[in-house]
Amino acid sequence: MKVDLAKIFLTPPRRLFERVVLFIMLAICFSIFFRPLQFTSVPPVEAVLTAFMPAVSISWGWIVLMRFVFQKTDYVTIK
């Protein structure tokens, strides 16, 4: 039995639950990272990009963790 990690990391969210969780986590993380930047003299585009990159990586990491913990049978190959 082997877990296909590439499939876990690279497969886009197909289920509605995964899409909703991804969007909610993305929105929450973006607001957490953007809040301190709005009071600085950073240009708006740079502030959005600076807040967007960690928000995307954290929310995608959350989806990967949920797949690994709760949907492991979908990503297991038996040899």
Secondary structure, DSSP 4 states (H G I P E B T S, - for coil): -EE-HHHHHHSPP-SHHHHHHHHHHHHHHHHHHHTGGGGSS--HHHHHHHHHHHHHHHHHHHHHHHHHHH-GGGGEE--
